């Protein structure tokens, strides 16, 4: 079900309220029969402020509000559990003058993206079917069928806190994810399953991607599908976690123009499908030493297949490490790392060499989401600290270069609409010197149900940026986010 609003979110709120009433009525009926039911309500409200690279006379400085309400009911009976979830996203005040007519400048921040992705609407809103699945459990394994969210790399739940953080923040979602930072997010229609045996796990997934992300209507399916198979194992008493994986990807939206470094007429004439295989692995380790822990992470993937009429060959690699003082009250953690995603070196040959990030959440690895992991090299330092029990502070410094000056500066996280490709690309104009970036965030878990998050980033644009936005190659982005969670969890196996 999808309901849109041309000027405000009031209609969607009324519809969501009516659907909630129906859900609660159904819950009451289940309750009378004695079946335990879980109810969950999540609200995320974010106030965004952008100061994009200057492109006069268009707006580079603006703000808007993102509102996302998710309401779910779930139940566990013996070896089965099911879930049904409604999502109600809305954007309030997206700028109507933040999309430049100069193609290279394009959408000036995500405010312009939300506006353009919803029919040039400053107040898009919708209510749609976010998740709905049934899952069968046996021992520590399960099989699920329906509409659901999926995250590559989160197959296990490490007991080691360092490994768990690395898995969640530096391994998971590099290639497959729900694009959780966006307002409409992403779901998949298909099947997945896990077979767990002690220290190892095998996970499989096959599904079609749904619309959403920047388009508030997240209900329709896209002609885009992915398959995933991974083997994950914990070793050395939980101090090491490694994974080997393979991903198949197909994009059959033959009427959508692909984003790459070829000329527009050639890309427009290319109606062949995209079929890409990605094969890789990663390892994370935590080693106690003195008053803390050393951590190490290595991630690598190679790709082959067809990019429309082109042969596709690409790769990506990451190496990271750090040291955390676990016996100090605030647990300061200093980390550093390097990433390289390959770029295409010749726009006129028969090969496509840009690393493709599939269907991802780019902000997990690009917290100021004006870039992703395609055609760039990223050297960074980050520090994480806990100045209070409920507060986590993190700050990063990044030095970014384009891997190939003959390729594009890429942004986005994959297919989300049947009309646009899902990744945008701006010309490098033969340069590779990209940006330096500084950011800081603070996450405050006020209560068990309420969280308050803050983020700010400043970017010093270099040659690539300066040649597209000569009026001002620097930018700023920040937000304040309120998160509320309410739930009654009664999911216990019925005897």
SVG drawing of the C-alpha trace seen along z (x, -y; Angstrom):
<svg xmlns="http://www.w3.org/2000/svg" viewBox="-10 -34 62 62">
<polyline fill="none" stroke="black" stroke-width="0.4" points="0.0,0.0 1.3,-3.5 -0.2,-6.8 1.5,-10.1 1.1,-13.7 1.8,-16.6 2.1,-19.3 2.3,-17.8 2.5,-14.7 -0.9,-15.1 -2.8,-12.7 -0.1,-10.0 -0.2,-10.5 -4.0,-10.0 -3.6,-6.9 -0.8,-5.5 -3.0,-6.1 -5.9,-4.2 -3.6,-1.3 -2.2,-1.3 -5.8,-1.1 -6.4,2.0 -3.1,3.5 -4.0,3.0 -7.4,4.5 -5.7,7.6 -3.4,7.7 -6.3,7.7 -7.9,10.6 -4.6,12.5 -4.3,11.7 -7.7,13.2 -6.6,16.5 -3.6,16.5 -0.9,16.0 1.9,13.7 2.5,10.6 5.3,8.1 4.5,4.4 7.3,2.0 7.2,-1.7 10.3,-3.5 10.5,-7.2 13.5,-8.9 13.4,-12.7 16.4,-14.4 17.1,-18.1 19.6,-18.4 21.7,-21.4 23.7,-21.6 26.2,-24.1 27.1,-22.4 29.9,-23.5 28.8,-26.8 26.9,-26.8 25.3,-30.2 22.5,-31.2 21.3,-27.9 20.9,-27.3 23.9,-25.7 22.8,-26.5 19.5,-25.1 17.9,-22.9 15.0,-20.4 13.5,-17.8 13.3,-14.0 10.7,-12.1 10.5,-8.3 8.0,-6.2 8.1,-2.4 5.4,-0.3 5.7,3.4 3.9,6.4 5.5,9.8 4.9,13.1 6.8,16.3 4.9,19.6 7.0,22.7 9.5,22.9 7.9,20.1 8.0,16.4 6.5,13.7 6.6,9.9 4.6,7.2 5.8,3.7 4.5,0.3 6.8,-2.5 5.8,-6.2 8.6,-8.4 8.2,-12.1 10.5,-15.0 9.5,-18.5 10.9,-21.5 13.2,-20.0 14.7,-22.9 13.2,-23.6 16.3,-25.5 19.1,-23.1 19.4,-21.3 21.7,-23.0 20.9,-23.0 24.7,-22.6 24.9,-18.8 28.2,-18.4 27.0,-20.3 23.7,-18.4 21.9,-18.0 23.5,-20.2 23.3,-17.9 20.7,-15.3 18.0,-18.0 18.1,-18.4 18.1,-14.6 14.9,-14.2 13.2,-17.0 14.1,-15.6 13.4,-12.0 9.8,-12.7 8.5,-14.5 9.9,-18.0 8.0,-17.9 9.3,-19.7 7.0,-17.8 6.9,-14.2 5.4,-11.6 4.1,-8.0 3.0,-5.0 4.0,-1.5 4.6,2.1 8.2,2.1 8.6,5.7 6.4,8.9 7.9,12.3 7.6,15.8 10.7,17.6 11.2,21.2 13.8,22.0 15.5,25.2 18.4,25.5 20.5,22.3 19.4,22.1 16.6,20.5 14.9,20.0 12.9,16.8 10.6,15.9 9.0,12.6 10.0,8.9 12.8,8.0 16.0,6.0 19.4,7.6 23.0,6.7 26.0,8.5 28.6,9.3 26.2,9.5 25.8,13.2 27.1,13.8 27.0,12.2 30.5,12.0 31.0,12.1 34.2,10.1 33.1,6.4 36.0,5.2 35.2,7.8 31.5,7.0 32.2,3.3 34.4,4.0 31.8,6.3 29.0,3.8 30.9,0.6 33.8,1.6 32.7,4.9 28.9,5.0 27.0,3.2 29.9,2.5 27.9,4.1 24.4,5.1 22.3,3.2 19.1,1.3 20.5,-2.2 19.5,-3.0 20.6,-6.6 18.1,-7.5 14.5,-8.3 12.6,-5.6 15.4,-3.0 15.5,0.3 13.9,3.7 14.2,7.0 11.6,9.4 12.9,13.0 14.4,15.7 17.3,16.0 18.6,18.6 21.3,19.4 22.9,22.7 24.9,22.3 27.1,25.0 29.2,24.0 31.9,21.6 30.9,21.3 27.9,20.1 26.7,20.4 24.2,17.7 22.4,17.6 20.2,14.9 18.3,14.4 16.0,11.5 14.8,8.6 15.4,5.0 12.5,2.7 12.1,-1.0 12.6,-3.5 15.8,-5.3 15.2,-8.8 11.8,-8.0 9.2,-8.0 7.3,-5.2 9.1,-2.1 6.5,0.4 7.2,1.4 9.8,4.0 12.6,3.1 13.9,5.2 17.1,5.6 18.1,8.8 21.0,10.1 22.2,13.4 24.6,13.8 26.4,16.8 28.9,16.5 30.8,18.7 31.8,17.1 33.9,18.6 35.1,17.4 38.5,18.6 41.1,18.3 38.5,18.1 36.6,15.3 39.6,13.1 39.5,13.7 36.5,13.6 36.8,14.3 34.4,14.6 34.4,15.7 31.6,14.5 30.2,14.3 27.5,11.9 25.6,12.1 24.0,8.9 21.6,8.3 20.1,5.0 17.5,5.5 16.3,1.8 17.3,1.6 15.6,-1.8 17.7,-3.5 20.9,-5.2 23.9,-3.8 26.3,-6.0 29.9,-5.6 32.6,-7.7 31.5,-7.0 29.8,-9.8 26.1,-10.3 25.1,-9.2 27.0,-5.9 25.5,-5.3 22.0,-6.1 22.4,-3.5 23.5,-0.8 20.3,1.2 22.1,4.4 21.7,5.7 24.3,5.4 25.5,8.7 28.3,8.7 29.8,11.3 31.7,10.1 34.0,12.5 35.9,11.7 36.6,12.1 37.6,10.3 39.2,11.0 39.0,9.0 41.2,9.7 41.5,8.4 44.7,9.0 45.0,8.1 48.2,6.1 49.2,4.2 46.4,1.9 44.3,2.5 43.7,4.2 45.2,4.1 42.7,4.5 43.3,5.4 41.0,5.6 41.5,6.7 38.8,6.7 39.2,7.5 36.9,8.2 37.3,8.8 34.5,8.3 33.8,9.6 30.9,9.8 29.2,7.4 28.4,3.8 25.9,3.5 28.0,3.8 31.3,3.6 33.3,6.3 33.5,5.5 36.7,6.1 37.2,4.3 38.4,4.6 38.4,3.1 40.7,3.4 40.7,2.1 43.4,2.4 42.7,1.0 44.2,1.2 44.1,-0.5 44.7,-0.3 42.1,-0.8 42.9,-1.6 40.3,0.7 41.5,0.2 41.1,-3.6 37.8,-4.9 36.7,-6.5 38.2,-3.6 39.8,-5.9 40.4,-4.1 42.7,-5.4 42.4,-3.8 43.8,-4.3 43.1,-2.8 43.3,-2.8 40.8,-2.0 41.1,-1.7 38.2,-1.2 39.4,-0.7 38.5,-3.2 38.1,-3.0 41.2,-4.2 39.9,-4.5 36.4,-5.7 36.7,-4.5 37.7,-0.8 35.5,2.2 36.2,2.6 34.6,1.1 37.0,0.9 35.1,-1.0 34.5,0.9 30.7,1.3 29.3,1.0 26.1,3.0 23.1,2.1 24.7,0.5 24.5,-2.0 27.3,-4.4 27.3,-6.4 28.7,-3.6 32.0,-4.3 31.4,-7.9 29.8,-9.8 29.5,-13.0 27.6,-11.3 28.9,-13.2 31.0,-10.2 31.1,-6.4 33.7,-3.6 33.8,-3.8 36.9,-5.1 38.6,-6.6 41.4,-6.0 40.8,-7.0 43.5,-7.3 42.0,-8.1 42.5,-8.4 39.7,-8.1 39.4,-8.4 36.5,-7.1 35.9,-7.9 33.3,-7.5 33.4,-10.6 30.3,-9.5 28.5,-6.1 25.8,-7.0 27.8,-9.1 30.0,-8.0 32.2,-10.6 33.9,-9.9 36.0,-12.1 37.6,-11.2 40.1,-12.9 40.1,-11.6 42.4,-12.4 40.7,-11.3 41.9,-10.9 40.2,-9.6 41.9,-6.4 41.6,-7.2 41.5,-10.8 39.9,-9.5 36.8,-8.2 34.1,-10.0 33.5,-11.2 30.7,-8.9 27.9,-9.3 24.9,-7.1 24.1,-3.7 22.5,-1.8 19.2,-1.3 16.2,-2.9 13.9,-3.8 12.8,-2.6 13.6,-6.0 17.2,-6.8 20.3,-4.6 20.9,-5.0 24.5,-6.2 25.5,-9.7 28.8,-10.7 30.5,-14.0 33.5,-14.5 37.0,-14.5 38.3,-16.7 41.5,-14.7 42.3,-15.4 42.6,-13.0 43.2,-15.4 39.7,-15.2 39.2,-16.4 40.3,-16.5 37.5,-16.0 37.1,-16.5 34.1,-15.4 32.8,-14.8 29.8,-13.0 28.3,-12.6 25.6,-9.9 23.8,-10.2 21.5,-7.4 19.5,-9.5 17.2,-6.6 16.5,-3.1 14.0,-4.5 15.4,-7.9 18.6,-8.7 20.0,-12.1 22.7,-12.2 24.8,-15.0 27.1,-15.2 29.1,-17.9 31.6,-17.7 33.7,-20.2 35.3,-19.5 38.2,-21.2 37.7,-20.6 40.7,-20.2 41.2,-20.2 38.3,-17.8 35.8,-19.9 37.3,-23.3 36.9,-22.6 33.2,-21.9 32.4,-24.4 34.9,-27.3 32.9,-29.8 33.5,-27.9 35.0,-24.3 34.4,-23.8 31.3,-22.4 29.7,-21.7 27.1,-19.2 25.5,-18.5 22.4,-17.2 20.7,-16.7 18.7,-13.5 16.1,-12.4 15.4,-8.6 12.6,-7.1 11.9,-3.4 8.8,-1.9 8.1,1.8 6.4,4.6 8.3,7.8 6.4,11.0 8.1,13.2 8.6,16.5 8.2,19.9 4.7,21.3 4.8,24.6"/>
</svg>
